Amino acid sequence: MCNFNLNKLANYRLPIAFLFIFWPIKMPLFFLLFIFFYSFKNIFFSLLPAYL
């Protein structure tokens, strides 16, 4: 299990480095996307009992 997680982390090392390099440029976009997803999640979980 630990070796699998380390191999997975090694495979995602380049995209994580790419994300951290371009984080100051993309930060407003990620912030707006996070706000949109969080509000959509709240609306979804508030409307879910109505359909159950």
mmCIF file as gemmi writes it, N, C-alpha and C atoms, coordinates in Angstrom:
data_model
loop_
_atom_site.group_PDB
_atom_site.id
_atom_site.type_symbol
_atom_site.label_atom_id
_atom_site.label_alt_id
_atom_site.label_comp_id
_atom_site.label_asym_id
_atom_site.label_entity_id
_atom_site.label_seq_id
_atom_site.pdbx_PDB_ins_code
_atom_site.Cartn_x
_atom_site.Cartn_y
_atom_site.Cartn_z
_atom_site.occupancy
_atom_site.B_iso_or_equiv
_atom_site.pdbx_formal_charge
_atom_site.auth_seq_id
_atom_site.auth_asym_id
_atom_site.pdbx_PDB_model_num
ATOM 1 N N . MET Axp A 1 ? 0.835 -1.206 0 1 0 ? 1 A 1
ATOM 2 C CA . MET Axp A 1 ? 0 0 0 1 0 ? 1 A 1
ATOM 3 C C . MET Axp A 1 ? 0.869 1.256 0 1 0 ? 1 A 1
ATOM 4 N N . CYS Axp A 2 ? 1.894 1.24 0.821 1 0 ? 2 A 1
ATOM 5 C CA . CYS Axp A 2 ? 2.762 2.421 0.903 1 0 ? 2 A 1
ATOM 6 C C . CYS Axp A 2 ? 3.533 2.607 -0.402 1 0 ? 2 A 1
ATOM 7 N N . ASN Axp A 3 ? 4.001 1.496 -0.982 1 0 ? 3 A 1
ATOM 8 C CA . ASN Axp A 3 ? 4.73 1.596 -2.245 1 0 ? 3 A 1
ATOM 9 C C . ASN Axp A 3 ? 3.824 2.095 -3.367 1 0 ? 3 A 1
ATOM 10 N N . PHE Axp A 4 ? 2.562 1.653 -3.343 1 0 ? 4 A 1
ATOM 11 C CA . PHE Axp A 4 ? 1.619 2.131 -4.355 1 0 ? 4 A 1
ATOM 12 C C . PHE Axp A 4 ? 1.388 3.631 -4.222 1 0 ? 4 A 1
ATOM 13 N N . ASN Axp A 5 ? 1.266 4.121 -2.986 1 0 ? 5 A 1
ATOM 14 C CA . ASN Axp A 5 ? 1.063 5.555 -2.788 1 0 ? 5 A 1
ATOM 15 C C . ASN Axp A 5 ? 2.3 6.348 -3.207 1 0 ? 5 A 1
ATOM 16 N N . LEU Axp A 6 ? 3.489 5.821 -2.933 1 0 ? 6 A 1
ATOM 17 C CA . LEU Axp A 6 ? 4.708 6.517 -3.336 1 0 ? 6 A 1
ATOM 18 C C . LEU Axp A 6 ? 4.852 6.534 -4.848 1 0 ? 6 A 1
ATOM 19 N N . ASN Axp A 7 ? 4.501 5.432 -5.507 1 0 ? 7 A 1
ATOM 20 C CA . ASN Axp A 7 ? 4.573 5.417 -6.966 1 0 ? 7 A 1
ATOM 21 C C . ASN Axp A 7 ? 3.56 6.379 -7.571 1 0 ? 7 A 1
ATOM 22 N N . LYS Axp A 8 ? 2.385 6.439 -6.982 1 0 ? 8 A 1
ATOM 23 C CA . LYS Axp A 8 ? 1.359 7.372 -7.457 1 0 ? 8 A 1
ATOM 24 C C . LYS Axp A 8 ? 1.831 8.815 -7.268 1 0 ? 8 A 1
ATOM 25 N N . LEU Axp A 9 ? 2.453 9.094 -6.131 1 0 ? 9 A 1
ATOM 26 C CA . LEU Axp A 9 ? 2.977 10.437 -5.884 1 0 ? 9 A 1
ATOM 27 C C . LEU Axp A 9 ? 4.094 10.772 -6.871 1 0 ? 9 A 1
ATOM 28 N N . ALA Axp A 10 ? 4.933 9.788 -7.193 1 0 ? 10 A 1
ATOM 29 C CA . ALA Axp A 10 ? 5.999 10.024 -8.163 1 0 ? 10 A 1
ATOM 30 C C . ALA Axp A 10 ? 5.429 10.288 -9.557 1 0 ? 10 A 1
ATOM 31 N N . ASN Axp A 11 ? 4.323 9.615 -9.879 1 0 ? 11 A 1
ATOM 32 C CA . ASN Axp A 11 ? 3.708 9.846 -11.186 1 0 ? 11 A 1
ATOM 33 C C . ASN Axp A 11 ? 3.084 11.232 -11.275 1 0 ? 11 A 1
ATOM 34 N N . TYR Axp A 12 ? 2.574 11.735 -10.162 1 0 ? 12 A 1
ATOM 35 C CA . TYR Axp A 12 ? 1.922 13.047 -10.167 1 0 ? 12 A 1
ATOM 36 C C . TYR Axp A 12 ? 2.864 14.176 -9.741 1 0 ? 12 A 1
ATOM 37 N N . ARG Axp A 13 ? 4.166 13.9 -9.698 1 0 ? 13 A 1
ATOM 38 C CA . ARG Axp A 13 ? 5.087 14.951 -9.25 1 0 ? 13 A 1
ATOM 39 C C . ARG Axp A 13 ? 5.161 16.088 -10.257 1 0 ? 13 A 1
ATOM 40 N N . LEU Axp A 14 ? 5.186 15.771 -11.543 1 0 ? 14 A 1
ATOM 41 C CA . LEU Axp A 14 ? 5.29 16.814 -12.564 1 0 ? 14 A 1
ATOM 42 C C . LEU Axp A 14 ? 4.033 17.685 -12.637 1 0 ? 14 A 1
ATOM 43 N N . PRO Axp A 15 ? 2.807 17.13 -12.642 1 0 ? 15 A 1
ATOM 44 C CA . PRO Axp A 15 ? 1.631 18.02 -12.619 1 0 ? 15 A 1
ATOM 45 C C . PRO Axp A 15 ? 1.54 18.865 -11.353 1 0 ? 15 A 1
ATOM 46 N N . ILE Axp A 16 ? 1.99 18.319 -10.212 1 0 ? 16 A 1
ATOM 47 C CA . ILE Axp A 16 ? 1.958 19.111 -8.978 1 0 ? 16 A 1
ATOM 48 C C . ILE Axp A 16 ? 2.95 20.279 -9.078 1 0 ? 16 A 1
ATOM 49 N N . ALA Axp A 17 ? 4.14 20.019 -9.643 1 0 ? 17 A 1
ATOM 50 C CA . ALA Axp A 17 ? 5.116 21.094 -9.84 1 0 ? 17 A 1
ATOM 51 C C . ALA Axp A 17 ? 4.577 22.132 -10.822 1 0 ? 17 A 1
ATOM 52 N N . PHE Axp A 18 ? 3.913 21.664 -11.881 1 0 ? 18 A 1
ATOM 53 C CA . PHE Axp A 18 ? 3.298 22.571 -12.846 1 0 ? 18 A 1
ATOM 54 C C . PHE Axp A 18 ? 2.224 23.429 -12.18 1 0 ? 18 A 1
ATOM 55 N N . LEU Axp A 19 ? 1.44 22.801 -11.293 1 0 ? 19 A 1
ATOM 56 C CA . LEU Axp A 19 ? 0.392 23.539 -10.588 1 0 ? 19 A 1
ATOM 57 C C . LEU Axp A 19 ? 0.988 24.595 -9.667 1 0 ? 19 A 1
ATOM 58 N N . PHE Axp A 20 ? 2.063 24.232 -8.953 1 0 ? 20 A 1
ATOM 59 C CA . PHE Axp A 20 ? 2.654 25.201 -8.041 1 0 ? 20 A 1
ATOM 60 C C . PHE Axp A 20 ? 3.364 26.33 -8.787 1 0 ? 20 A 1
ATOM 61 N N . ILE Axp A 21 ? 3.876 26.041 -9.982 1 0 ? 21 A 1
ATOM 62 C CA . ILE Axp A 21 ? 4.528 27.106 -10.759 1 0 ? 21 A 1
ATOM 63 C C . ILE Axp A 21 ? 3.489 28.119 -11.247 1 0 ? 21 A 1
ATOM 64 N N . PHE Axp A 22 ? 2.352 27.604 -11.73 1 0 ? 22 A 1
ATOM 65 C CA . PHE Axp A 22 ? 1.334 28.485 -12.293 1 0 ? 22 A 1
ATOM 66 C C . PHE Axp A 22 ? 0.229 28.818 -11.287 1 0 ? 22 A 1
ATOM 67 N N . TRP Axp A 23 ? 0.483 28.555 -9.983 1 0 ? 23 A 1
ATOM 68 C CA . TRP Axp A 23 ? -0.538 28.834 -8.978 1 0 ? 23 A 1
ATOM 69 C C . TRP Axp A 23 ? -0.849 30.321 -8.839 1 0 ? 23 A 1
ATOM 70 N N . PRO Axp A 24 ? 0.133 31.259 -8.854 1 0 ? 24 A 1
ATOM 71 C CA . PRO Axp A 24 ? -0.231 32.687 -8.745 1 0 ? 24 A 1
ATOM 72 C C . PRO Axp A 24 ? -1.064 33.178 -9.917 1 0 ? 24 A 1
ATOM 73 N N . ILE Axp A 25 ? -0.901 32.571 -11.091 1 0 ? 25 A 1
ATOM 74 C CA . ILE Axp A 25 ? -1.687 32.999 -12.25 1 0 ? 25 A 1
ATOM 75 C C . ILE Axp A 25 ? -3.101 32.442 -12.18 1 0 ? 25 A 1
ATOM 76 N N . LYS Axp A 26 ? -3.203 31.17 -11.761 1 0 ? 26 A 1
ATOM 77 C CA . LYS Axp A 26 ? -4.491 30.489 -11.792 1 0 ? 26 A 1
ATOM 78 C C . LYS Axp A 26 ? -5.27 30.617 -10.487 1 0 ? 26 A 1
ATOM 79 N N . MET Axp A 27 ? -4.722 31.281 -9.477 1 0 ? 27 A 1
ATOM 80 C CA . MET Axp A 27 ? -5.371 31.293 -8.167 1 0 ? 27 A 1
ATOM 81 C C . MET Axp A 27 ? -6.763 31.932 -8.199 1 0 ? 27 A 1
ATOM 82 N N . PRO Axp A 28 ? -7.011 33.067 -8.876 1 0 ? 28 A 1
ATOM 83 C CA . PRO Axp A 28 ? -8.39 33.582 -8.911 1 0 ? 28 A 1
ATOM 84 C C . PRO Axp A 28 ? -9.361 32.627 -9.589 1 0 ? 28 A 1
ATOM 85 N N . LEU Axp A 29 ? -8.905 31.934 -10.637 1 0 ? 29 A 1
ATOM 86 C CA . LEU Axp A 29 ? -9.775 30.984 -11.325 1 0 ? 29 A 1
ATOM 87 C C . LEU Axp A 29 ? -10.122 29.807 -10.423 1 0 ? 29 A 1
ATOM 88 N N . PHE Axp A 30 ? -9.116 29.262 -9.711 1 0 ? 30 A 1
ATOM 89 C CA . PHE Axp A 30 ? -9.387 28.168 -8.791 1 0 ? 30 A 1
ATOM 90 C C . PHE Axp A 30 ? -10.271 28.626 -7.635 1 0 ? 30 A 1
ATOM 91 N N . PHE Axp A 31 ? -10.095 29.879 -7.189 1 0 ? 31 A 1
ATOM 92 C CA . PHE Axp A 31 ? -10.906 30.387 -6.092 1 0 ? 31 A 1
ATOM 93 C C . PHE Axp A 31 ? -12.368 30.512 -6.513 1 0 ? 31 A 1
ATOM 94 N N . LEU Axp A 32 ? -12.604 31.028 -7.708 1 0 ? 32 A 1
ATOM 95 C CA . LEU Axp A 32 ? -13.977 31.13 -8.212 1 0 ? 32 A 1
ATOM 96 C C . LEU Axp A 32 ? -14.582 29.755 -8.446 1 0 ? 32 A 1
ATOM 97 N N . LEU Axp A 33 ? -13.786 28.823 -8.957 1 0 ? 33 A 1
ATOM 98 C CA . LEU Axp A 33 ? -14.285 27.467 -9.17 1 0 ? 33 A 1
ATOM 99 C C . LEU Axp A 33 ? -14.611 26.786 -7.848 1 0 ? 33 A 1
ATOM 100 N N . PHE Axp A 34 ? -13.781 27.029 -6.818 1 0 ? 34 A 1
ATOM 101 C CA . PHE Axp A 34 ? -14.045 26.458 -5.506 1 0 ? 34 A 1
ATOM 102 C C . PHE Axp A 34 ? -15.326 27.042 -4.906 1 0 ? 34 A 1
ATOM 103 N N . ILE Axp A 35 ? -15.531 28.354 -5.045 1 0 ? 35 A 1
ATOM 104 C CA . ILE Axp A 35 ? -16.755 28.978 -4.538 1 0 ? 35 A 1
ATOM 105 C C . ILE Axp A 35 ? -17.977 28.432 -5.275 1 0 ? 35 A 1
ATOM 106 N N . PHE Axp A 36 ? -17.862 28.279 -6.6 1 0 ? 36 A 1
ATOM 107 C CA . PHE Axp A 36 ? -18.977 27.753 -7.385 1 0 ? 36 A 1
ATOM 108 C C . PHE Axp A 36 ? -19.294 26.321 -6.986 1 0 ? 36 A 1
ATOM 109 N N . PHE Axp A 37 ? -18.236 25.49 -6.81 1 0 ? 37 A 1
ATOM 110 C CA . PHE Axp A 37 ? -18.461 24.087 -6.445 1 0 ? 37 A 1
ATOM 111 C C . PHE Axp A 37 ? -19.042 23.978 -5.037 1 0 ? 37 A 1
ATOM 112 N N . TYR Axp A 38 ? -18.564 24.829 -4.111 1 0 ? 38 A 1
ATOM 113 C CA . TYR Axp A 38 ? -19.049 24.76 -2.736 1 0 ? 38 A 1
ATOM 114 C C . TYR Axp A 38 ? -20.515 25.176 -2.659 1 0 ? 38 A 1
ATOM 115 N N . SER Axp A 39 ? -20.891 26.228 -3.39 1 0 ? 39 A 1
ATOM 116 C CA . SER Axp A 39 ? -22.284 26.665 -3.389 1 0 ? 39 A 1
ATOM 117 C C . SER Axp A 39 ? -23.173 25.633 -4.082 1 0 ? 39 A 1
ATOM 118 N N . PHE Axp A 40 ? -22.668 25.029 -5.162 1 0 ? 40 A 1
ATOM 119 C CA . PHE Axp A 40 ? -23.443 23.994 -5.849 1 0 ? 40 A 1
ATOM 120 C C . PHE Axp A 40 ? -23.627 22.77 -4.963 1 0 ? 40 A 1
ATOM 121 N N . LYS Axp A 41 ? -22.589 22.435 -4.18 1 0 ? 41 A 1
ATOM 122 C CA . LYS Axp A 41 ? -22.7 21.303 -3.267 1 0 ? 41 A 1
ATOM 123 C C . LYS Axp A 41 ? -23.734 21.581 -2.181 1 0 ? 41 A 1
ATOM 124 N N . ASN Axp A 42 ? -23.759 22.79 -1.677 1 0 ? 42 A 1
ATOM 125 C CA . ASN Axp A 42 ? -24.75 23.131 -0.66 1 0 ? 42 A 1
ATOM 126 C C . ASN Axp A 42 ? -26.167 23.088 -1.23 1 0 ? 42 A 1
ATOM 127 N N . ILE Axp A 43 ? -26.343 23.598 -2.436 1 0 ? 43 A 1
ATOM 128 C CA . ILE Axp A 43 ? -27.661 23.574 -3.071 1 0 ? 43 A 1
ATOM 129 C C . ILE Axp A 43 ? -28.073 22.129 -3.351 1 0 ? 43 A 1
ATOM 130 N N . PHE Axp A 44 ? -27.12 21.315 -3.8 1 0 ? 44 A 1
ATOM 131 C CA . PHE Axp A 44 ? -27.428 19.928 -4.118 1 0 ? 44 A 1
ATOM 132 C C . PHE Axp A 44 ? -27.848 19.158 -2.865 1 0 ? 44 A 1
ATOM 133 N N . PHE Axp A 45 ? -27.108 19.338 -1.76 1 0 ? 45 A 1
ATOM 134 C CA . PHE Axp A 45 ? -27.443 18.602 -0.545 1 0 ? 45 A 1
ATOM 135 C C . PHE Axp A 45 ? -28.683 19.17 0.145 1 0 ? 45 A 1
ATOM 136 N N . SER Axp A 46 ? -29.049 20.4 -0.161 1 0 ? 46 A 1
ATOM 137 C CA . SER Axp A 46 ? -30.294 20.932 0.398 1 0 ? 46 A 1
ATOM 138 C C . SER Axp A 46 ? -31.505 20.472 -0.418 1 0 ? 46 A 1
ATOM 139 N N . LEU Axp A 47 ? -31.315 20.247 -1.738 1 0 ? 47 A 1
ATOM 140 C CA . LEU Axp A 47 ? -32.411 19.773 -2.574 1 0 ? 47 A 1
ATOM 141 C C . LEU Axp A 47 ? -32.517 18.253 -2.622 1 0 ? 47 A 1
ATOM 142 N N . LEU Axp A 48 ? -31.474 17.546 -2.174 1 0 ? 48 A 1
ATOM 143 C CA . LEU Axp A 48 ? -31.485 16.088 -2.259 1 0 ? 48 A 1
ATOM 144 C C . LEU Axp A 48 ? -32.586 15.439 -1.424 1 0 ? 48 A 1
ATOM 145 N N . PRO Axp A 49 ? -32.86 15.857 -0.177 1 0 ? 49 A 1
ATOM 146 C CA . PRO Axp A 49 ? -33.952 15.2 0.558 1 0 ? 49 A 1
ATOM 147 C C . PRO Axp A 49 ? -35.323 15.419 -0.071 1 0 ? 49 A 1
ATOM 148 N N . ALA Axp A 50 ? -35.487 16.47 -0.869 1 0 ? 50 A 1
ATOM 149 C CA . ALA Axp A 50 ? -36.789 16.698 -1.507 1 0 ? 50 A 1
ATOM 150 C C . ALA Axp A 50 ? -37.071 15.643 -2.567 1 0 ? 50 A 1
ATOM 151 N N . TYR Axp A 51 ? -35.995 15.115 -3.209 1 0 ? 51 A 1
ATOM 152 C CA . TYR Axp A 51 ? -36.184 14.1 -4.232 1 0 ? 51 A 1
ATOM 153 C C . TYR Axp A 51 ? -36.143 12.689 -3.668 1 0 ? 51 A 1
ATOM 154 N N . LEU Axp A 52 ? -35.759 12.533 -2.407 1 0 ? 52 A 1
ATOM 155 C CA . LEU Axp A 52 ? -35.791 11.218 -1.771 1 0 ? 52 A 1
ATOM 156 C C . LEU Axp A 52 ? -37.109 11.039 -1.08 1 0 ? 52 A 1
